[in-house]
Amino acid sequence: MRRLTASAIAIVLVLAIVGPASAGHGAGRGYMPANAKVHGHTLSEIGGMWTEWGFNSPADVNPLIANRCEQSPTDKKMWFLPVSLGGDYAVGCDVPDGAFIVLFAGGYECSEAEGNGSTEAELTTCAAAGFDLLTLIQVSLDGKPAKHLDRYVVTTPLVELPGPNLFGVDPTPSVTKGYFLILRPMKHGAHTLRAYDEFASIPFTAGITYNITVGKPNRHHD
């Protein structure tokens, strides 16, 4: 059997972690292809993980209200970024080396607590109808616009939010349709990520500039 070189072994290890690469173009350098798996999770599943993280706590401790980026409760190598709930502003985010960063760039969420239905079919229909109202989406990393964003649109599985949550005191099912992007582990240092979306007919605009500092692994979260 032919022996693998050190570089070949490294490539095999990377593929084992992130899954096979997508054919064709992704959003650009720095982003995972839309159909790649990260630690065995599809983009839709990761969107569901983000939805549960983002909406499953009440306002006084909610990471979206506080604009906190946090380690995923499900996968310790993923870090979730908050989404703007309206307005345009900047937030700081420190992540460890080797982290996959999950960005929800914009979309529409529907839950039973908001009166949008109770079944997965009803909530999926609601999320799709709301998503269709989105008129503008923009993402850039270190000043370079992301491409082919339409490939990153997913509908999450039905997520059961415990109570209390961002929508009320009782548990509620929830579905989100939107643009979810996974950033590959970035170089040590400072990076700027920008996401912006508009719903012209509502009207609603939301934007965040994320000032991300990639540093040494945070042992507190290991």
N, C-alpha and C positions, 0 to 999 in steps of 0.2 A: 504494500500500500504506500502511495506517495505521502510523504510527511507534509503537513501544513506549515507554512511560514507563520511567523508571529502576526504579521499583518492580516493574513487570511483567517487566522483564528479570531482576531479582533472583529473582523467583518461578520463571521458566523455568530459571535456572541451578540453583536448589535442586532442582527436579524432575529435572533431568538427572543430578544427583549421586546422589540417594537413590532414584529410581524413583517410580512412581505410588503414591499413597496408597491405603490399604485402604478399602473401603466398610465402614461401620459403625464400631463403637468399638474402640479398641485398649486397651492397659493403662492409659492415662491420659496426662496431659501429661508430656512428657519422654521418652516411649518411641516407638520406631518401630512402625508397624502390623506385625502378624505376617506379612503377605504382601508387604510392601515389600521392594525390593531395595536394598542398600547397595553402591554402586560395582559393581553388576551381580551381587552375590552374594545368593542366597536365604538365608532363615534356616537351613534345613537345611545348606546349604553352609558357612555361618558356624559352625554347630555342629560340623561336621567339622573346620574350621580350628582351632577352640578345642580340640577333642579331641586333635588332633595336637600342638598347642602344650603342652597340659597334661600329657600322658602320655609324650611322646617322649624324655624325658631321665631318667637315673637319679636316685635320691633325693638324692644329694649336691649336685646342681645343679638340682633340679627346682623350678619356680616355685610349684607347689602346696604342696610341703613347706615352702618358704621364705616362702610367703604374699606373693609378689611380683606386682604388676600389671605388665604389659609390653606393649610395642608388638607388634602382630601381625607375624610374619615374612612374611606374605603380603600384607597391606595396611597401608601405613604410616599411614593415617588411622584405623585401628582399634586400640583398646587392650583387652587381655584382663584380666579380673579372676580371681583364684584362687577356687576353691570350697573350702569346708570339707570335710576328709576325716574329720571327727568332732570334736565339741566346739563351743563357742560362744565367739567372741572378736572383737576388733576389729583391723582393719589399716588402715594409711595408704596412700594412693595419689595420686601426682601425675601429672596428665595435661595435655597441652598444649591450648590453645584449639583448637576445631574437631574434637576427637577424638570418634569414635563409640565408646562403651564397650560391650563385650560381657560380659553377665552369664550365667553358667550357674547358675541358681537352685537346681537340684536335679534328680536323675535317677539313671540306672543305666547303668553301662558294662560291657561284656563283651568279653573278648579271648581269643584262643587260648592265650596264655601262662597264663591263669588257669584253663584247662581247660573253657572254655565253648563249644568248637566251633572249626571252622576256616573254614567258608564264610560268606558274607554272610548267607545265610538262617538258618544256625544261630545266628550272633551276634545277628542282628536279633530272632529269637525269644527268645533269652536276655535281651536288653536290655528287651524288652517285658514279659516275665514279671517281671523285677526291678522295673521301673517301676511295675507294678500293685500292688506292695507299699507304695508311697509313700502315706502317709495324710494328710499335711499339708504345704502349701506356702504361704509368705508372702513377699511382696516389698513394700518401701515405699521411696519416694524423698522425702527431706526431710520425713518424717513422714506422707506421704500413701500409703495402701495402693494397690498396683497392682490393676487389675480385669481380668476376663476372661483369667486366666492359662491357662486350658485352650486358648486359641487359640495359645499359644506353645509347645506341645508338638511337638517334632519328633524324628524318628529320623535320625541322621546317615548319610551314605554310609559305605561301608566305608573305614576309614582304615588305612593300612599304617604302623605305628610302626617306626622303625629300631631297631636294637640298638646299645648297651644302652638300655633304657627303664625306666619306673617299675615294670614288672612282671617284668623279667628282663634277661638279657644278649642274648637273641636277638630278631630282628625278629618282630613279631606283628601280625596284623590285629585291628582293634578297631571296635566299633560302640557308640554311646551314644544312649539315648533320654532326653529330659529337657526342662526348661523353659529355653529360651534367649531372652533379651530383649536388644534393642539400644537403648541410650540415645542420644537425639539429642545433638549437641554442646551442652554445658551452659554457663550463664553463668559468667563469670570469678569465681572465689572458692571458698568452701567449700560442700560438699554432703555429705549423709549418705544412703547407700544401705544397705538392710538386706535380707538374704535368709535364710530359715530353712526347713528341711524335716525331716520325721520319717518313719521307717519303723517303725511300732509293733510289728510282728511279729518284727523282727530281734533286739533293738531297736536303733535307730540314730537319733541326732539330730545335726543339723549346722546351724550358723548363723554368719554373718559380718556384722558391721557395718563397712561400708567408709567411712572418712573420706576423701573425695575432695577434692583441691584442684586446681581448674582454673586453669592459669596460662598464661604465654606459651609459644609452641611451643618445644620442646626441640631446639635446633639439632643436638645430638649425634646425634639419631635421624633427621634429615632425609636 
